[in-house]
Amino acid sequence: MIGAVVDKVLKEMGDAKNEGMKAADDYINADTGLLMCGQCHTKKQKKISFLGEERIVCCLCRCAAEEMEREREKHRAEEELQRIQQMKSAGLQDKTFYNYTFERCDASQENAVYARRYVGHFSEMAQTGQGLLFWGNVGTGKTFLAGCIANALLEQKIPVLMTSFPKILNALGGLYSAERNEYLASLNRYTLLVIDDMGIERESQYTIETIYTVIDERYKSGKPFIITTNIQLDTLKNPQDVEHARIYDRIMERCMPIFFGCKNYRSELGQGNRDAAKKILTGETDTEKA
């Protein structure tokens, strides 16, 4: 009795599925009696053995299977993009860093070749803990190229944190000892740590000790870090006191120095913006359009 009920339910379910998947141009194969897809001419039904009986059940034809795979790939790509966006949101602590990409890097930035090579050989750099020290004058593109590296690695789903000592010091403000240690430890969970504009923070004994702790912990982790700074190389090589020597020695040992010259990209960009604004305000753009 129960077996008959099961058979009836299964048959009704099978009939409903088969009827629901039948398209207008589908047809029945005269030899097998199975439903065929009118588009790709492959089976939409197959025979199986169930409880000692042969039954006909629905299956995916080739074009339906390919469509399902395309949907899965689209879903995977969307999840991948979302994952990268989440990593960028966590790793880039300044919204302007999002726009620092190699696609926006022009040929005038002579140090771009080193930044690109660093990304291209990052697996080797990470193994040896090799970092970079971008030093030079204000506005010469140090932060921009560091951001290009950060974004390129994040696109490869490599965890990167790009921050600054003022932000680190601000985050540590008010934390108790255990929370402070946990925060400092969290910095080393990133495969690459980028610290922008070292030297702009107001110096105090607390600041120097905190900077030393961050650099020393990163140094001991064996993971690479990138520093950008306006501090001159001679100062970094010949620090003024023991406190700075402890910091700079570790940086110089792990980070290859790359000089950013006198060309001020920020000043040029500002001048370009001012020229554009001037044209708008004086009506020059209206004359050009006319």
Beta strands, then each sheet from edge to edge (+ up, - down):
strand 1: 27-28
strand 2: 35-36
strand 3: 45-50
strand 4: 53-58
strand 5: 131-136
strand 6: 160-164
strand 7: 192-198
strand 8: 225-229
strand 9: 255-260
sheet 1: 1+ 2-
sheet 2: 3+ 4-
sheet 3: 6+ 7+ 8+ 5+ 9+
end
